[in-house]
Amino acid sequence: GQDTWDKLRFGVQDTFMTYTVYDDSLTLSLVQEVCTLLDASADVLLKLFGEHFFIFCKQAGYDTMLRTLGGNLIEFIGNLDALHSYLALSYQEMNAPSFRVEMTDDGKMLLHYYSDRKGLYHIVPGIMEAVAKDFFDSHVTMVVVNRSEEDERTGKKEHVVFLVKQTNETGKIRDKDNSSYREVGVCAWSVSICTVNIMCQLILGPLLIKWVCLIYLPGSHQSTLSPCYLDKLWMEKKAFCSAFPFHIVFDKDLKVRQTGVNIEKFVPGLQARDATMDQYFTIIHPQVTFNIESIRKFINSQFVLKSYKDKQTTLKLRGQMLWMDSLGCMLYLCSPKLRSLQELQDVGLHLADLAQHDVTRDLVLLNQQRLAEMELTNQLERKKEELRILSRHLEAEKEKTETLLYAMLPRHIANQLKDGKSVKAGEFKVCTILFSDVVTFTNICAVCEPISIVHMLNSMYTKFDRLTNVHDIYKVETIGDAYMVVGGVPVPTETHAHRVANFALGMRLAVKEVINPATGKPIQIRVGLHTGSVLAGVVGEKMPRYCLFGDTVNTASRMESHGVPDHIHLSSSTYSELKDSAFNIQERGQIEVKGKGQMTTYFLLGNMVVSEDSIMGREDGGICFYREDLHDQTRTGKIKNMENYIAHMVCDNRGTPTDGISPRDPIHSRTLTPFAWDITPLYQTNENSYNTPANSFSSRLCVLL
């Protein structure tokens, strides 16, 4: 599956190109990763891969080509090397394995497998079993009888011999002659034999052989096709060497006896006396020792020889080896191995140098077009990969841009602007605004270096920004040491005042960790809160900001400026929102507020039911103490047991929600005994006698359940 494949390639290879050559170590590392991930042995895995690879080749367009390799499994295996040689015209750097079938005297079939890749021979049984089942309707079992380092060939690192046992569907073992295949094609051969005879006579005539008719004996299920050789060869030497311009005849000692006219042209040294094949050629395929014994052992393979015309150019020949017993010589009937017109020019050849009957002309021209298509496909794949990488980088940059944009504007407002929509100003009936500033900030700026001021403000604002995420409120702006946030805008919420109040308490705790560069002690802040209605909208085009307008903003600013250091100053409207909650609030009394006259204000001293860690967002799992968040987490499944969760929440003695928390079940409330204590205000609230304990104030009774 795709998920497993993504795990496998992670850290190994990101993507794979069709026409790119990859190192064998990558293949082996993938095999090792698969075995580790799936807890499977390499032999089982590779055998399954062999079956899949056969299916993949069929689906990739090689189905017809594979079916025409042979009429039985022996012929199929014998022609695999020829198929690989053809594919090498397009895939020049392909390093394919090699196969050879050997029939023993007792009728057993041995498959010899040669490869440069050690440890992958288990693929072969998977491929052969799939081929036998699909193409020849039979079952194959393969057993390794010998595995050793290469001793028959040069260049291949591994030689594995398989004992092959093939049975048809009825369980009958097929003999080495594959007689069942002969019976199927007898009629077809009988019908077409006359045509074959006429073609042989017209094309070959008296030159080489004359074919006799197919003899079919009814009842015996036997057919024979016997050649009748002539007493005299009706072809002169000059005509033969011209008709086959690329051929070489050499004896058992590799001494050259005869060559074609073009071989003489491009390798003139072969005409020298006592010239031998191994002086001018090396065997590229099959990679065997250059002697008659090795060549005869692999006589059914296609032989590729390489000759150095000079230091810059190389001529490669490919063709068939034919052993002539009567002469004790080997005939190498070959043609140049060329992939493209460019290679034709590189070796100094022209199409006219190739024999008319030679298919090399067609191969070169057709493969030239094939190479052009491959190059185009390769370019498209590379462009596709480049686009994929660019797209990934673009997504990363887009995320950075969106993060910056969402830091400047509310998310839904920013999304509307991205979509090209205009954002209309909106009125919010109720919200809570907070202002804060640093006490004696002007004095600090006068005695400290600017960089120290920047570090101080950055440390403070970073802590405040994190708290806005904890309590889900919107940061409006900062101007110098002033910090402004709002709850209930741009997303209305019932607990806007509770969120801002808890945020203010968190601010007072956070600044204890921010050092005043002038004194070396923690800084102090003034905080003011006010609740009311505002008008909100986006202002500006070059650097658009989401701003708030209205008297509520002015009043909140006045609460901050008329506040007391290290205290949270509340207006009466904010007090009304919080008075029925578990907040510890102390009345300050009436004060003169610039532009507002006399106002009754309050101090927020703390939250009696929520810990400091919860306010600061340091609780594991992210404790939720707001009604909307609690319901959202319940819907999304983050809180599995609502009843048990609410059992830990706190309500006042009237069962009303405390701090925006949903109340518990009344049944559970009645089972608990209320516990109450007297909370004495720490300080008097008039400015003249501030910092003096106030014993005359009436205490406020807080009931916890």
C-alpha positions in Angstrom: 0.0 0.0 0.0 0.9 3.7 -0.4 1.2 4.3 3.3 3.7 1.4 3.7 5.7 2.6 0.7 5.9 6.2 2.1 7.3 4.7 5.3 9.9 2.7 3.4 11.2 5.5 1.2 11.4 8.0 4.1 15.1 8.6 4.6 16.1 6.3 1.7 14.9 8.1 -1.5 12.2 10.7 -1.9 11.2 10.1 -5.5 12.3 7.8 -8.4 12.7 8.7 -12.0 11.8 6.2 -14.8 15.0 6.7 -16.8 17.5 7.4 -14.0 20.0 4.7 -13.0 20.2 4.1 -9.3 22.9 2.4 -7.4 22.4 -1.2 -6.3 23.0 -0.3 -2.7 19.7 1.6 -2.8 17.9 -1.5 -3.9 19.5 -3.6 -1.1 18.6 -0.9 1.5 15.0 -0.9 0.4 14.9 -4.7 0.7 16.3 -4.5 4.2 13.8 -1.8 5.2 10.9 -3.9 3.8 12.1 -7.0 5.8 12.3 -4.9 9.0 9.0 -3.1 8.5 7.0 -6.2 7.5 8.9 -8.7 9.7 9.4 -10.9 6.6 12.5 -12.9 5.4 14.3 -11.7 2.4 13.8 -14.9 0.4 10.0 -14.8 0.8 9.9 -11.1 0.0 12.0 -11.4 -3.1 10.0 -14.3 -4.4 6.8 -12.2 -4.1 8.6 -9.3 -5.7 9.5 -11.6 -8.7 5.8 -12.4 -9.2 4.9 -8.7 -8.9 7.7 -7.7 -11.3 6.3 -10.0 -14.0 2.8 -8.5 -13.6 4.4 -5.0 -13.7 6.2 -5.8 -17.0 3.0 -7.0 -18.6 1.1 -3.9 -17.5 4.0 -1.7 -18.7 3.4 -2.8 -22.3 5.8 -5.8 -22.6 3.0 -8.5 -22.5 3.1 -9.3 -26.3 6.8 -9.1 -26.4 7.2 -11.6 -23.6 4.6 -14.0 -25.0 6.5 -14.2 -28.3 9.9 -15.1 -26.8 9.2 -18.9 -27.1 6.6 -21.6 -27.4 7.7 -23.3 -24.2 9.5 -22.4 -21.0 12.9 -23.6 -22.3 12.7 -21.4 -25.4 11.4 -18.5 -23.2 14.4 -18.6 -20.9 16.8 -19.1 -23.8 15.6 -15.8 -25.4 15.6 -13.7 -22.3 19.2 -12.6 -22.9 18.2 -11.5 -26.5 15.4 -9.4 -25.0 17.7 -7.8 -22.6 20.1 -7.0 -25.4 17.3 -5.3 -27.4 16.2 -3.3 -24.3 19.9 -2.2 -23.8 19.5 -0.2 -27.1 17.2 2.1 -25.2 18.5 1.6 -21.7 22.2 1.8 -22.3 23.3 1.5 -18.7 21.1 -1.5 -18.0 23.0 -4.3 -16.3 20.7 -7.3 -16.7 21.2 -10.8 -15.4 21.8 -13.7 -17.7 20.1 -17.1 -18.0 21.2 -20.4 -19.5 19.2 -23.7 -19.7 21.1 -27.0 -19.4 19.5 -30.4 -19.9 21.2 -33.2 -18.1 21.6 -36.8 -19.4 18.8 -38.0 -17.1 16.4 -35.4 -18.5 16.5 -32.9 -15.7 16.4 -29.2 -16.5 18.9 -26.9 -14.8 18.6 -23.1 -15.0 21.8 -21.2 -14.6 21.4 -17.7 -13.3 24.2 -15.1 -13.5 24.1 -11.7 -11.9 26.2 -8.8 -10.6 23.8 -8.4 -7.7 24.4 -10.8 -4.8 21.6 -12.0 -2.7 18.7 -11.3 -5.2 18.5 -14.7 -6.8 15.2 -15.5 -4.9 13.5 -13.2 -7.4 14.0 -15.8 -10.2 11.6 -18.5 -8.9 8.9 -15.9 -8.4 9.3 -14.7 -12.1 9.5 -18.2 -13.6 6.5 -19.5 -11.6 4.4 -16.6 -12.8 5.6 -17.0 -16.4 4.8 -20.8 -16.4 1.4 -20.3 -14.9 0.4 -17.3 -17.2 2.0 -18.2 -20.5 2.2 -22.0 -20.5 -0.6 -23.1 -18.2 1.8 -25.1 -16.0 3.3 -25.2 -12.5 6.9 -24.8 -11.8 8.9 -25.6 -8.7 12.5 -24.5 -8.4 15.2 -25.7 -6.0 18.7 -24.2 -5.6 21.2 -27.0 -6.2 24.3 -24.9 -6.3 25.3 -21.4 -5.4 28.9 -20.3 -5.9 31.1 -17.5 -7.0 31.3 -17.3 -10.8 33.7 -19.8 -12.4 32.3 -20.1 -15.9 32.1 -16.5 -16.8 33.9 -13.3 -16.1 32.3 -10.1 -14.8 29.3 -11.7 -13.1 29.6 -12.0 -9.3 27.0 -14.7 -8.6 26.2 -18.0 -10.3 23.1 -19.9 -9.0 21.9 -23.2 -10.4 18.2 -24.1 -10.0 16.7 -27.5 -10.6 13.4 -26.9 -12.5 10.5 -29.2 -12.3 7.5 -28.3 -14.6 4.1 -30.0 -14.5 0.9 -29.3 -16.3 -2.5 -28.8 -14.7 -3.1 -32.6 -14.5 0.2 -33.1 -12.7 2.0 -34.8 -15.6 5.7 -33.8 -15.8 6.6 -32.3 -19.1 9.6 -33.9 -20.8 12.5 -32.0 -22.2 11.2 -32.3 -25.7 7.9 -30.6 -24.7 5.9 -33.0 -26.9 2.6 -31.5 -25.8 3.5 -28.3 -27.7 4.3 -30.2 -30.9 0.8 -31.7 -31.1 -0.9 -28.3 -30.9 0.9 -26.8 -33.9 0.9 -29.7 -36.4 -2.1 -28.6 -38.4 -0.8 -25.0 -38.7 2.5 -26.3 -39.9 0.9 -28.6 -42.5 -1.1 -25.7 -44.0 1.8 -23.3 -44.2 4.6 -25.6 -45.2 4.2 -24.9 -49.0 4.6 -21.2 -48.4 7.7 -21.8 -46.3 9.2 -24.0 -49.1 8.6 -21.3 -51.8 10.1 -18.6 -49.6 13.1 -20.6 -48.8 13.7 -21.4 -52.5 13.3 -17.8 -53.6 15.4 -16.2 -50.8 18.0 -18.8 -50.2 17.7 -20.8 -53.4 20.7 -23.0 -54.1 22.9 -21.0 -51.8 22.7 -22.8 -48.5 20.0 -25.4 -47.9 16.8 -26.8 -49.4 13.9 -27.6 -47.2 11.8 -30.8 -47.5 8.2 -31.1 -46.7 6.9 -31.7 -43.2 6.1 -35.4 -42.7 3.1 -36.0 -40.5 2.3 -39.6 -39.5 -1.3 -40.0 -38.4 -1.6 -41.7 -35.2 2.0 -41.4 -34.3 1.7 -37.7 -33.3 5.2 -37.1 -34.7 6.4 -34.4 -37.1 9.8 -33.9 -38.6 11.4 -31.2 -40.6 14.7 -32.4 -42.2 17.0 -30.2 -44.2 18.7 -31.6 -47.3 22.2 -30.1 -47.8 23.6 -29.5 -51.3 26.7 -31.2 -52.6 28.0 -27.9 -53.9 27.6 -24.3 -52.6 26.6 -22.1 -55.4 28.1 -18.9 -54.1 31.6 -17.5 -54.7 33.8 -16.1 -51.9 33.6 -12.5 -53.1 29.8 -12.6 -53.2 29.6 -14.1 -49.7 32.0 -11.6 -48.1 30.0 -8.7 -49.8 26.6 -10.1 -48.9 27.7 -10.5 -45.2 30.0 -7.5 -44.8 30.3 -8.1 -41.0 31.3 -11.7 -40.4 34.4 -13.4 -39.0 35.6 -17.0 -39.3 38.1 -18.1 -36.7 39.5 -21.5 -35.6 39.8 -23.1 -32.3 42.9 -21.2 -31.5 41.0 -17.9 -32.2 43.1 -17.3 -35.4 41.2 -15.3 -37.9 40.6 -17.2 -41.2 38.0 -15.0 -43.0 36.3 -11.6 -42.6 33.6 -9.5 -44.3 34.5 -6.5 -46.5 33.5 -3.9 -43.9 35.3 -5.7 -41.1 38.4 -5.4 -43.2 37.7 -1.7 -43.6 37.2 -0.8 -39.9 39.6 -3.4 -38.3 42.3 -3.7 -40.9 44.7 -5.5 -38.5 42.6 -8.7 -38.8 44.1 -9.3 -42.2 47.6 -9.6 -40.7 49.1 -13.0 -40.6 48.5 -15.0 -37.4 46.0 -12.3 -36.1 43.8 -13.6 -33.4 40.4 -12.5 -32.2 41.4 -11.7 -28.6 44.0 -9.3 -29.9 41.4 -7.0 -31.4 38.2 -7.8 -29.6 36.9 -8.4 -26.1 33.6 -10.2 -25.3 31.1 -7.8 -23.7 28.2 -10.3 -23.6 28.0 -12.9 -22.4 30.8 -12.2 -20.1 32.8 -15.4 -20.7 36.4 -16.2 -21.1 37.5 -15.6 -24.7 38.1 -19.3 -25.8 36.3 -21.8 -28.0 35.2 -23.9 -25.0 33.4 -21.0 -23.3 31.9 -19.8 -26.5 30.5 -23.2 -27.4 29.0 -23.6 -23.9 27.0 -20.3 -24.5 26.5 -20.9 -28.2 22.8 -20.0 -28.0 23.5 -16.6 -26.5 23.8 -13.4 -28.5 27.5 -12.4 -28.5 28.5 -8.7 -28.3 32.2 -8.0 -29.1 34.0 -4.7 -28.7 36.8 -3.5 -30.9 39.0 -0.4 -30.4 39.4 1.4 -33.7 41.5 4.0 -31.9 41.6 5.5 -28.5 38.5 7.7 -29.0 36.1 5.5 -30.9 34.8 2.0 -30.2 33.1 -0.4 -32.6 30.7 -2.9 -31.1 29.5 -6.0 -32.9 26.5 -8.2 -32.0 25.5 -11.4 -33.6 25.4 -15.2 -33.6 28.2 -17.8 -33.2 27.9 -20.9 -35.4 30.3 -23.8 -34.9 31.3 -25.7 -38.1 32.4 -29.2 -37.2 33.8 -30.1 -40.7 36.1 -27.1 -40.7 36.8 -26.9 -37.0 36.0 -23.2 -37.1 33.5 -20.7 -35.6 31.5 -18.4 -37.8 30.5 -15.1 -36.2 27.7 -13.6 -38.2 27.3 -10.1 -36.9 26.3 -6.5 -37.5 27.3 -3.2 -35.7 25.6 -2.6 -32.4 24.3 1.0 -32.7 21.7 2.9 -30.6 21.4 6.1 -32.5 22.5 8.1 -35.6 25.0 9.9 -33.3 26.7 6.6 -32.5 26.7 5.7 -36.2 28.7 8.9 -36.9 31.0 8.4 -33.9 32.3 5.1 -35.2 32.7 6.5 -38.7 29.9 4.4 -40.3 27.1 5.3 -42.7 23.8 3.6 -43.3 25.2 2.5 -46.7 27.8 0.4 -44.9 25.1 -1.8 -43.5 23.8 -4.7 -45.6 20.4 -4.2 -47.2 19.0 -7.3 -45.5 20.4 -6.3 -42.1 17.7 -4.9 -39.7 20.3 -2.7 -38.0 19.2 0.2 -40.3 15.6 -0.1 -39.1 16.8 -0.5 -35.5 18.9 2.6 -35.6 16.2 4.8 -37.1 13.4 3.5 -34.9 15.5 3.6 -31.8 16.5 7.2 -32.7 12.9 8.1 -32.4 12.5 6.0 -29.2 15.5 7.8 -27.6 14.0 11.2 -28.5 10.7 10.2 -26.8 12.5 8.9 -23.8 14.5 12.1 -23.5 11.3 14.1 -23.7 9.6 11.9 -21.1 12.7 12.2 -18.9 12.6 16.0 -19.2 8.9 16.0 -18.3 9.5 13.8 -15.3 12.3 16.1 -14.1 10.2 19.2 -14.6 7.4 17.5 -12.7 9.7 16.7 -9.9 11.0 20.2 -9.9 7.5 21.5 -9.8 6.7 19.2 -6.9 9.7 20.5 -4.9 8.8 24.1 -5.8 5.2 23.4 -4.8 6.3 22.0 -1.5 8.6 25.0 -0.9 5.7 27.3 -1.9 3.4 25.7 0.6 6.0 26.2 3.3 6.4 29.9 2.3 2.6 30.2 2.2 2.3 28.9 5.7 4.9 31.4 6.8 3.0 34.2 5.1 -0.3 33.1 6.5 1.2 32.9 10.0 2.5 36.4 9.6 -0.9 37.6 8.3 -2.8 35.8 11.0 -0.6 37.6 13.5 -1.7 40.9 12.2 -5.4 40.2 11.5 -8.0 37.8 12.8 -8.0 34.6 10.8 -11.5 34.9 9.3 -10.8 38.6 8.4 -7.5 37.6 6.8 -9.1 34.9 4.8 -11.7 37.3 3.5 -8.9 39.7 2.4 -7.0 36.9 0.7 -10.2 36.0 -1.3 -10.4 39.6 -2.5 -13.5 40.4 -0.5 -14.1 43.7 1.3 -14.4 43.5 5.1 -17.2 45.6 6.4 -17.0 47.2 9.9 -19.0 45.5 12.5 -20.6 46.5 15.8 -20.1 44.3 18.8 -22.7 44.9 21.5 -20.5 43.7 24.4 -16.8 42.9 24.8 -14.1 43.4 27.3 -11.0 45.5 26.5 -7.7 45.4 28.4 -4.9 48.0 28.4 -1.6 47.6 30.2 1.6 49.6 30.5 5.0 49.4 32.3 5.3 51.5 35.5 8.0 54.2 35.3 8.8 53.2 31.7 9.9 56.8 30.9 12.5 56.6 33.6 13.7 53.2 32.4 14.2 54.6 28.9 16.1 57.5 30.2 18.8 55.5 32.0 19.1 52.3 29.9 20.5 51.5 26.5 17.9 51.1 23.7 18.9 47.5 23.1 18.1 46.7 26.8 14.7 48.3 26.4 14.0 46.2 23.3 15.0 43.0 25.1 12.8 43.8 28.0 9.8 44.5 25.9 10.4 41.5 23.7 10.6 39.2 26.7 7.4 40.7 28.2 5.4 40.7 24.9 6.4 37.1 24.1 5.0 35.9 27.4 1.8 38.0 26.9 1.4 36.7 23.3 1.5 33.1 24.5 -1.2 33.9 27.1 -3.5 35.2 24.4 -3.4 31.7 22.8 -4.1 30.1 26.2 -7.2 32.2 26.8 -8.2 32.6 23.2 -8.5 36.4 23.1 -7.4 38.8 20.3 -4.3 41.0 20.6 -5.2 44.3 19.0 -1.9 46.1 19.1 1.1 47.3 21.1 2.4 50.9 21.2 5.6 51.3 23.1 5.0 49.7 26.4 1.2 49.7 26.0 -0.4 46.3 25.3 -4.1 46.0 24.2 -6.3 42.9 23.9 -10.0 42.3 23.6 -12.3 39.4 24.5 -15.4 38.8 22.4 -14.0 40.3 19.3 -13.9 39.4 16.4 -15.6 36.1 17.6 -18.3 36.8 20.1 -18.2 34.7 23.2 -20.2 34.7 26.5 -17.1 34.4 28.6 -15.3 37.4 27.2 -14.8 39.1 30.5 -13.7 35.8 32.2 -11.1 35.2 29.6 -9.7 38.8 29.8 -9.7 38.7 33.6 -7.7 35.4 33.7 -5.4 36.8 31.0 -4.8 39.9 33.3 -4.0 37.6 36.2 -1.6 35.8 33.9 0.1 39.0 32.9 0.8 39.9 36.5 2.4 36.5 37.1 4.4 36.6 33.8 6.0 40.0 34.5 7.7 38.6 37.6 10.0 36.9 35.2 10.9 40.1 33.3 13.7 42.1 34.8 13.9 45.9 34.9 17.2 46.8 33.3 17.4 49.9 35.4 17.0 48.3 38.8 17.6 44.6 38.2 14.3 43.8 39.8 11.1 42.5 38.2 9.1 45.1 36.4 5.6 46.3 37.4 2.6 46.9 35.2 -0.7 48.6 35.5 -3.7 46.9 34.0 -7.2 48.3 33.2 -10.3 46.5 32.0 -13.6 47.8 30.8 -16.7 46.1 29.2 -18.9 47.7 26.6 -19.8 48.0 22.9 -17.3 48.7 20.1 -17.1 49.2 16.4 -14.4 47.1 14.7 -13.0 47.0 11.2 -9.9 46.9 9.0 -8.1 50.2 8.6 -5.5 50.9 6.0 -4.2 49.2 2.8 -0.4 49.2 3.1 -0.3 47.8 6.6 -3.9 47.0 7.4 -4.9 46.6 11.0 -8.0 45.4 12.7 -8.9 48.3 15.0 -11.5 49.0 17.6 -13.4 52.3 18.0 -15.8 53.7 20.5 -16.0 55.0 24.0 -15.3 51.6 25.5 -11.7 51.8 24.2 -11.3 55.2 25.8 -12.7 54.1 29.1 -10.5 50.9 29.2 -7.5 53.2 28.6 -8.6 55.4 31.5 -8.8 52.3 33.8 -5.2 51.6 33.0 -3.9 55.1 33.4 -5.8 55.6 36.7 -4.8 52.2 38.0 -2.3 51.3 40.7 1.1 49.5 40.0 0.9 45.7 40.0 -2.9 45.8 40.2 -5.8 45.0 37.8 -8.2 47.9 37.7 -11.9 47.1 36.7 -14.7 49.3 35.7 -18.2 48.8 37.1 -19.4 47.2 33.9 -16.6 44.6 34.0 -17.3 44.0 37.6 -20.9 43.2 36.7 -19.7 40.5 34.3 -17.5 38.9 36.9 -19.3 39.4 40.2 -21.1 36.1 40.2 -17.9 34.2 39.3 -15.2 32.8 41.5 -13.0 35.9 41.1 -11.7 37.7 44.2 -12.7 41.3 43.6 -12.2 44.2 45.9 -14.1 47.5 45.7 -11.8 50.5 45.3 -14.5 53.1 45.6 -15.3 56.2 43.7 -12.5 58.0 41.9 -12.3 60.9 39.5 -11.6 59.7 36.0 -10.4 62.1 33.4 -13.2 62.9 31.0 -15.6 60.6 32.8 -16.1 62.2 36.2 -16.8 60.0 39.3 -16.7 56.3 38.7 -16.9 53.4 41.0 -14.0 51.0 40.2 -12.7 47.7 41.6 -9.5 45.7 41.9 -9.2 42.1 40.6 -7.1 40.2 43.2 -7.2 36.7 41.9 -9.2 33.6 40.8 -10.1 31.4 43.8 -10.8 28.2 41.9 -8.3 28.1 39.1 -4.6 27.5 39.8 -1.8 29.7 38.7 -0.5 26.9 36.4 -3.9 26.7 34.7 -4.0 30.5 34.2 -0.5 30.4 32.8 -1.3 27.4 30.5 1.2 25.1 32.2 -1.3 22.4 33.0 -0.7 19.0 31.2 -3.4 18.3 28.6 -4.5 21.9 28.5 -7.2 22.4 31.2 -10.4 23.8 29.8 -12.2 26.2 32.1 -14.5 28.1 29.6 -18.0 27.0 28.8 -17.6 27.3 25.0 -14.3 25.4 24.9 -15.7 22.7 27.1 -18.6 22.1 24.8 -16.4 22.2 21.7 -14.0 19.6 23.2 -16.9 17.4 24.1 -18.3 17.5 20.5 -14.8 16.7 19.0 -14.3 13.8 21.4 -11.4 15.4 23.3 -13.3 15.0 26.6 -14.7 11.4 26.7 -16.6 11.6 30.0 -18.4 14.9 30.4 -19.9 14.0 33.8 -16.6 13.1 35.4 -14.9 16.2 33.9 -17.6 18.6 35.2 -17.3 16.9 38.6 -13.9 18.7 38.9 -15.3 22.1 38.0 -16.5 24.6 40.5 -19.9 26.3 40.9 -21.1 28.8 43.4 -23.8 28.0 46.0 -26.6 29.0 43.6 -25.5 26.5 41.0 -24.6 29.2 38.6 -21.5 28.7 36.4 -18.3 30.0 37.9 -15.8 31.5 35.6 -17.9 30.5 32.6 -18.0 26.8 33.6 -21.0 24.6 33.0 -22.6 23.6 36.3 -22.5 20.1 37.7 -25.5 17.9 38.1 -27.6 19.2 41.0 -27.7 15.7 42.5 -24.0 15.7 42.9 -24.1 19.3 44.3 -26.4 18.2 47.2 -24.0 15.5 48.3 -21.2 18.0 49.1 -20.9 20.1 52.2 -20.1 23.8 51.5 -16.9 25.1 52.8 -16.5 28.9 53.3 -13.8 31.2 54.6 -13.5 35.0 55.1 -11.4 36.8 52.6 -10.0 40.0 53.9 -8.9 42.7 51.4 -5.2 43.2 51.5 -5.2 47.0 51.0 -7.6 49.9 51.3 -8.8 51.1 47.9 -8.6 54.8 48.3 -5.5 56.4 46.7 -4.5 58.3 49.9 -4.2 55.4 52.1 -3.1 52.8 49.6 -0.9 50.0 50.9 -2.5 50.3 54.3 -4.4 47.2 55.5 -8.1 47.8 55.5 -10.0 46.1 58.3 -13.1 48.2 58.0 -14.1 46.7 54.7 -16.8 44.1 54.7 -15.6 40.7 53.8 -16.9 38.8 50.8 -18.0 35.2 51.5 -16.8 32.7 48.9 -18.5 29.3 48.9 -16.8 26.3 47.2 -18.5 23.0 46.5 
